[in-house]
Amino acid sequence: MSHDPEFQADESSAVELPVLRLKHHEERRVAAGHLWIFSNEVDTKATPLTAFAPGALAAVRSDRDKFLGYAYVNPHSLIAARIVGRARGFAPGPSLIVHRLRVALALRERLYTEPYYRLVHGESDALPGLVVDRYGDVLVAQIATAGMEVQKEAIVAGLEKVVKPRVIVFKNDSGSRELENLPKYVEAALGELPETVSVREQGLSFTAPLAAGQKTGWFYDQAANRRQFLPLLKGAARVLDVFSYAGGWAVAAARDGAEVTCIDSSAGALEAAERNAAANGVSIRTIKDDAFTALEALHAAGEKFDAVIIDPPAFIKRRKDAPKGEAAYKRINQLAMQLLPRDGLLVSCSCSYHLESDALLDAIQRSGRHLSRFVQVLASGGQSPDHPVHPAIPETRYLKAFLCRVTHD
C-alpha cells in the first residue's frame, strides 16, 4: 500500500490501540483473508467486548499474540469486528480511506466510459460496511456498520477529494443497520438532497426515485445481465417484466421493439418506469399488484408472452428462511412458465445469498417438470463487475441469473 504517495501512517498509528484477542485456532479464517470476526471467536475473558465502544478501532491478535490486522469493533453485533487493514503500523484512518477510494475508482474507470456505477462495494473494496453508488456528479452512500458510521466525516472528505462530486447523500435506511443498533436516516452530506437520481445504461436515460426508492435508487448489479441477456430476447414480440421497479429491463426491451408489460407492487416504481419509457420514446403497460397474484390473473386471462423476466427481491434473507424461500422461487418460476407459449424465453434471477446457483437452477428445472416443459439454459450471469467478489468471503457473491429456453415436451 505504501506505493501511494498520499498514503501514510495516520495519527492513530502512533497511538497504542486496544487489543482484540481471538480464541485458540480462531484466527485461521481471518488469516486466510476473511474480514469478519464473530463474537464467539473472541476471547472475551482476555479482551471483553463490552470494553469497546461501537465502532472503536482495535489491533486483532491471535491467542499466540500474532498480529492479524486492524479492525473496528461493535460489541452489540454478531459480527463483532471487521478487518479494515493488515499493514502493521498503518492503522485505519482518513488517509487509508482516501487510498481505498482511489483504488476503487481506478477499477471503475477501467470498466466504464460513463460515471454510472457502484464505486464502493463494501468488503470487496476493503471498506467493509460501506457502499457508494455513483450517478454522474451525485454519490449515494449507505453505511451498514458502526465502524463506518464513526468514519463518516472521513468518508465524506475522502469522496470529495477523490471524486469531487456535487452531491453526497447518505441513504442509511436499510434494515441491516438495525443489526448494528444504528438509527435509520437519509440526509445530504454535501449539496441538496435530490428527489431522483439519473442513470445512463445501454444508451438509454433513466431516472430513479432516491429517498422513496429502493437501495440507493438503481440496481447496478443487474446491468451486466441486461447487457448480456437483452440482445438474446430480440424477436420477442411480447415481454413481461416482473418486479420491474423503474424499468431497467423493460425500457431496453421496448427500445428493441417489444410490447412490454411491467408488474410491481409499488405505484412509485411503476410511475418511474412509465416516465423512463416516455423519456426514451417508447411506451409500456403497467400492472400494480403482488407478483404472484398478478401472474395468476394473467394466466387465468389466457395471456401469453414470448419472454418473461423475473427479478425478485431476496426471498431468503436468513438461512432459516431457506425452505420457505426455495418454495417461493419454485412457485414464481412455475407461474412465469405458464405464461410462455410453446417456445418461450425465461430470465430467472435471485439476489438471495442463501440460495446457491444450483438451487435456483433446480427450482427452474422442477418448475419445468411440473408443467411438462423442457428447459434449456442458454446463458448464465451474476453481479456486474463493479460489484466484485472477495474470493475469501462467499457472502460477497450473491446474484444469480439464468436465461432459459422453455419448450413443451
URRACOR-V499721 format. One record per residue. N is the residue number from 1. RES is the residue in one small letter. SS is DSSP state (alpha for helix, beta for strand, coil for the rest). PHI is phi in whole degrees, 0 to 359 (NA if undefined). PSI is psi in radians with two decimals (* if undefined). Layout:
n	res	ss	phi	psi
N	RES	SS	PHI	PSI
N	RES	SS	PHI	PSI
This chain:
n	res	ss	phi	psi
1	m	coil	NA	-0.45
2	s	coil	289	-0.07
3	h	coil	290	-0.35
4	d	coil	282	2.06
5	p	coil	297	-0.37
6	e	coil	275	-0.18
7	f	coil	265	2.15
8	q	coil	213	2.91
9	a	coil	299	2.27
10	d	coil	286	2.86
11	e	alpha	303	-0.57
12	s	alpha	294	-0.33
13	s	alpha	295	-0.51
14	a	alpha	280	-0.17
15	v	coil	262	2.38
16	e	coil	287	2.00
17	l	coil	278	2.65
18	p	coil	296	2.69
19	v	beta	263	2.43
20	l	beta	247	1.97
21	r	beta	257	2.42
22	l	beta	264	2.77
23	k	coil	289	2.97
24	h	coil	301	2.24
25	h	coil	69	0.12
26	e	coil	272	0.04
27	e	coil	271	-0.13
28	r	alpha	299	-0.80
29	r	alpha	294	-0.72
30	v	alpha	294	-0.73
31	a	alpha	296	-0.49
32	a	coil	279	-0.11
33	g	coil	122	-0.19
34	h	coil	292	2.62
35	l	coil	257	-0.15
36	w	beta	262	2.49
37	i	beta	235	2.09
38	f	beta	275	2.71
39	s	alpha	299	-0.56
40	n	alpha	282	-0.04
41	e	alpha	265	-0.14
42	v	beta	271	2.40
43	d	coil	281	1.54
44	t	coil	286	-0.25
45	k	coil	287	-0.73
46	a	coil	282	-0.69
47	t	coil	224	1.49
48	p	coil	301	2.31
49	l	alpha	297	-0.54
50	t	alpha	295	-0.22
51	a	alpha	281	-0.21
52	f	coil	258	2.38
53	a	coil	283	2.60
54	p	coil	305	2.20
55	g	coil	91	-0.02
56	a	beta	290	2.56
57	l	beta	276	2.58
58	a	beta	213	2.72
59	a	beta	266	2.11
60	v	beta	271	2.26
61	r	beta	227	2.63
62	s	coil	283	3.06
63	d	coil	294	-0.32
64	r	coil	263	0.23
65	d	coil	72	0.39
66	k	coil	280	2.28
67	f	beta	289	2.22
68	l	beta	248	-0.32
69	g	beta	147	3.11
70	y	beta	257	2.45
71	a	beta	219	2.71
72	y	beta	260	2.60
73	v	beta	243	2.51
74	n	coil	225	1.85
75	p	coil	293	-0.23
76	h	coil	265	0.03
77	s	coil	246	2.61
78	l	coil	299	-0.72
79	i	beta	276	1.70
80	a	beta	284	-0.43
81	a	beta	207	2.67
82	r	beta	226	2.22
83	i	beta	290	2.29
84	v	beta	240	-0.10
85	g	beta	191	2.54
86	r	coil	239	-0.06
87	a	coil	277	1.96
88	r	coil	301	2.33
89	g	coil	92	-0.11
90	f	coil	240	1.25
91	a	coil	295	2.54
92	p	coil	299	2.50
93	g	coil	184	-2.90
94	p	alpha	305	-0.76
95	s	alpha	291	-0.55
96	l	alpha	291	-0.67
97	i	alpha	298	-0.77
98	v	alpha	301	-0.78
99	h	alpha	299	-0.82
100	r	alpha	298	-0.72
101	l	alpha	296	-0.68
102	r	alpha	295	-0.73
103	v	alpha	296	-0.72
104	a	alpha	295	-0.76
105	l	alpha	296	-0.68
106	a	alpha	301	-0.68
107	l	alpha	295	-0.84
108	r	alpha	293	-0.62
109	e	alpha	290	-0.43
110	r	alpha	286	-0.56
111	l	alpha	271	-0.53
112	y	coil	232	2.52
113	t	coil	268	-0.28
114	e	coil	238	2.64
115	p	coil	278	1.03
116	y	beta	228	1.76
117	y	beta	187	3.00
118	r	beta	279	2.07
119	l	beta	277	-0.69
120	v	beta	229	2.23
121	h	beta	240	1.09
122	g	alpha	51	-2.25
123	e	alpha	304	-0.61
124	s	alpha	292	-0.31
125	d	alpha	249	0.38
126	a	coil	59	0.47
127	l	coil	231	1.21
128	p	coil	301	2.29
129	g	coil	93	0.02
130	l	beta	236	2.26
131	v	beta	236	2.37
132	v	beta	225	2.15
133	d	beta	252	2.48
134	r	beta	250	2.26
135	y	beta	235	1.34
136	g	coil	66	-2.06
137	d	coil	264	0.27
138	v	beta	247	2.23
139	l	beta	248	2.31
140	v	beta	242	2.05
141	a	beta	249	2.61
142	q	beta	230	2.24
143	i	beta	252	2.22
144	a	coil	247	-0.04
145	t	coil	225	2.70
146	a	alpha	297	-0.63
147	g	alpha	298	-0.76
148	m	alpha	287	-0.51
149	e	alpha	297	-0.70
150	v	alpha	297	-0.58
151	q	coil	270	0.24
152	k	alpha	303	-0.81
153	e	alpha	296	-0.68
154	a	alpha	293	-0.60
155	i	alpha	295	-0.81
156	v	alpha	300	-0.82
157	a	alpha	298	-0.71
158	g	alpha	295	-0.76
159	l	alpha	296	-0.70
160	e	alpha	297	-0.68
161	k	alpha	288	-0.72
162	v	alpha	274	-0.72
163	v	coil	255	-0.51
164	k	coil	58	0.97
165	p	coil	282	2.89
166	r	coil	275	-0.59
167	v	beta	224	2.41
168	i	beta	234	2.12
169	v	beta	245	2.38
170	f	beta	258	1.92
171	k	beta	259	1.27
172	n	beta	265	1.16
173	d	coil	234	0.32
174	s	coil	277	2.71
175	g	alpha	294	-0.37
176	s	alpha	296	-0.39
177	r	alpha	292	-0.49
178	e	alpha	297	-0.55
179	l	alpha	293	-0.33
180	e	alpha	250	0.21
181	n	coil	57	0.72
182	l	coil	251	2.49
183	p	coil	286	2.73
184	k	coil	264	2.46
185	y	beta	195	2.80
186	v	beta	230	2.21
187	e	beta	207	2.73
188	a	beta	265	2.12
189	a	beta	271	-0.30
190	l	beta	212	2.30
191	g	coil	74	-2.87
192	e	coil	257	2.58
193	l	coil	288	2.00
194	p	coil	278	2.68
195	e	coil	285	-0.57
196	t	beta	226	2.86
197	v	beta	240	2.66
198	s	beta	254	2.47
199	v	beta	226	2.49
200	r	beta	243	2.23
201	e	beta	210	2.21
202	q	coil	54	0.66
203	g	coil	77	0.12
204	l	beta	251	2.68
205	s	beta	249	2.31
206	f	beta	230	2.70
207	t	beta	235	2.58
208	a	beta	225	2.51
209	p	beta	295	2.50
210	l	coil	259	-1.35
211	a	coil	301	-0.67
212	a	coil	266	0.04
213	g	coil	267	-3.13
214	q	coil	269	2.64
215	k	coil	50	-2.22
216	t	coil	263	0.13
217	g	coil	120	-0.60
218	w	coil	220	2.74
219	f	coil	254	1.44
220	y	alpha	295	-0.40
221	d	alpha	295	-0.39
222	q	alpha	268	-0.05
223	a	alpha	301	-0.74
224	a	alpha	294	-0.65
225	n	alpha	293	-0.66
226	r	alpha	296	-0.72
227	r	alpha	296	-0.64
228	q	alpha	280	-0.76
229	f	alpha	274	-0.69
230	l	alpha	300	-0.67
231	p	alpha	300	-0.49
232	l	alpha	282	-0.22
233	l	alpha	269	-0.10
234	k	coil	302	2.43
235	g	coil	101	-0.26
236	a	coil	282	2.00
237	a	coil	287	-0.63
238	r	beta	234	2.21
239	v	beta	235	2.36
240	l	beta	247	2.14
241	d	beta	250	1.88
242	v	beta	262	2.38
243	f	coil	62	0.93
244	s	coil	287	-0.42
245	y	coil	52	-2.20
246	a	coil	269	0.16
247	g	coil	94	0.45
248	g	alpha	302	-0.77
249	w	alpha	282	-0.78
250	a	alpha	296	-0.83
251	v	alpha	295	-0.68
252	a	alpha	295	-0.69
253	a	alpha	294	-0.69
254	a	alpha	294	-0.66
255	r	alpha	301	-0.57
256	d	coil	276	0.10
257	g	coil	105	0.00
258	a	coil	279	2.66
259	e	beta	273	2.04
260	v	beta	245	2.36
261	t	beta	244	2.32
262	c	beta	249	2.42
263	i	beta	239	2.26
264	d	beta	202	2.63
265	s	coil	276	-0.16
266	s	coil	259	2.11
267	a	alpha	295	-0.66
268	g	alpha	297	-0.69
269	a	alpha	295	-0.76
270	l	alpha	292	-0.63
271	e	alpha	297	-0.71
272	a	alpha	296	-0.72
273	a	alpha	297	-0.73
274	e	alpha	294	-0.71
275	r	alpha	297	-0.71
276	n	alpha	293	-0.66
277	a	alpha	298	-0.84
278	a	alpha	298	-0.70
279	a	alpha	296	-0.42
280	n	coil	253	0.26
281	g	coil	76	0.41
282	v	coil	230	3.03
283	s	coil	229	2.71
284	i	coil	222	2.77
285	r	beta	259	2.47
286	t	beta	235	2.57
287	i	beta	229	2.03
288	k	beta	269	1.92
289	d	coil	187	2.87
290	d	coil	300	2.39
291	a	alpha	300	-0.78
292	f	alpha	298	-0.78
293	t	alpha	296	-0.75
294	a	alpha	295	-0.72
295	l	alpha	295	-0.69
296	e	alpha	297	-0.70
297	a	alpha	293	-0.70
298	l	alpha	296	-0.68
299	h	alpha	294	-0.75
300	a	alpha	297	-0.53
301	a	coil	277	-0.04
302	g	coil	78	0.32
303	e	coil	284	2.59
304	k	coil	228	2.57
305	f	beta	227	2.46
306	d	beta	289	-0.46
307	a	beta	214	2.42
308	v	beta	235	2.28
309	i	beta	249	2.17
310	i	beta	243	1.96
311	d	beta	229	1.24
312	p	coil	279	2.86
313	p	coil	294	2.98
314	a	coil	296	2.06
315	f	coil	279	-0.27
316	i	coil	234	1.69
317	k	coil	268	-0.39
318	r	coil	226	2.63
319	r	alpha	304	-0.64
320	k	alpha	293	-0.27
321	d	alpha	272	0.05
322	a	alpha	302	-0.86
323	p	alpha	302	-0.81
324	k	alpha	294	-0.71
325	g	alpha	293	-0.73
326	e	alpha	298	-0.64
327	a	alpha	295	-0.64
328	a	alpha	293	-0.70
329	y	alpha	296	-0.71
330	k	alpha	296	-0.75
331	r	alpha	295	-0.77
332	i	alpha	292	-0.63
333	n	alpha	291	-0.65
334	q	alpha	295	-0.77
335	l	alpha	298	-0.68
336	a	alpha	295	-0.76
337	m	alpha	297	-0.54
338	q	alpha	296	-0.36
339	l	coil	266	-0.04
340	l	beta	272	2.61
341	p	beta	285	-2.87
342	r	beta	295	-0.37
343	d	beta	218	1.72
344	g	beta	226	3.03
345	l	beta	243	2.43
346	l	beta	234	2.21
347	v	beta	255	2.02
348	s	beta	239	2.19
349	c	beta	234	2.75
350	s	beta	212	2.29
351	c	coil	254	0.27
352	s	coil	278	2.00
353	y	coil	301	-0.63
354	h	coil	283	-0.01
355	l	coil	253	1.93
356	e	coil	288	2.79
357	s	alpha	304	-0.77
358	d	alpha	296	-0.54
359	a	alpha	289	-0.66
360	l	alpha	294	-0.76
361	l	alpha	298	-0.65
362	d	alpha	294	-0.67
363	a	alpha	296	-0.69
364	i	alpha	295	-0.82
365	q	alpha	297	-0.78
366	r	alpha	294	-0.58
367	s	alpha	296	-0.74
368	g	alpha	297	-0.78
369	r	alpha	295	-0.62
370	h	alpha	299	-0.57
371	l	coil	260	0.16
372	s	coil	57	0.76
373	r	beta	252	2.66
374	f	beta	256	2.19
375	v	beta	249	2.31
376	q	beta	238	2.26
377	v	beta	274	2.08
378	l	beta	266	-0.54
379	a	beta	199	2.69
380	s	beta	226	2.73
381	g	beta	207	3.03
382	g	coil	220	-2.70
383	q	coil	286	2.67
384	s	coil	298	2.75
385	p	coil	293	-0.22
386	d	coil	279	0.03
387	h	coil	243	1.12
388	p	coil	298	2.72
389	v	coil	261	2.30
390	h	coil	277	2.05
391	p	coil	297	-0.36
392	a	coil	267	-0.08
393	i	coil	235	1.59
394	p	alpha	300	-0.39
395	e	alpha	297	-0.34
396	t	alpha	278	-0.13
397	r	coil	255	1.89
398	y	coil	229	-0.52
399	l	coil	269	2.29
400	k	beta	233	2.50
401	a	beta	210	2.40
402	f	beta	230	2.37
403	l	beta	256	2.08
404	c	beta	237	2.52
405	r	beta	265	2.29
406	v	beta	238	2.07
407	t	beta	234	2.94
408	h	beta	280	2.56
409	d	coil	299	*
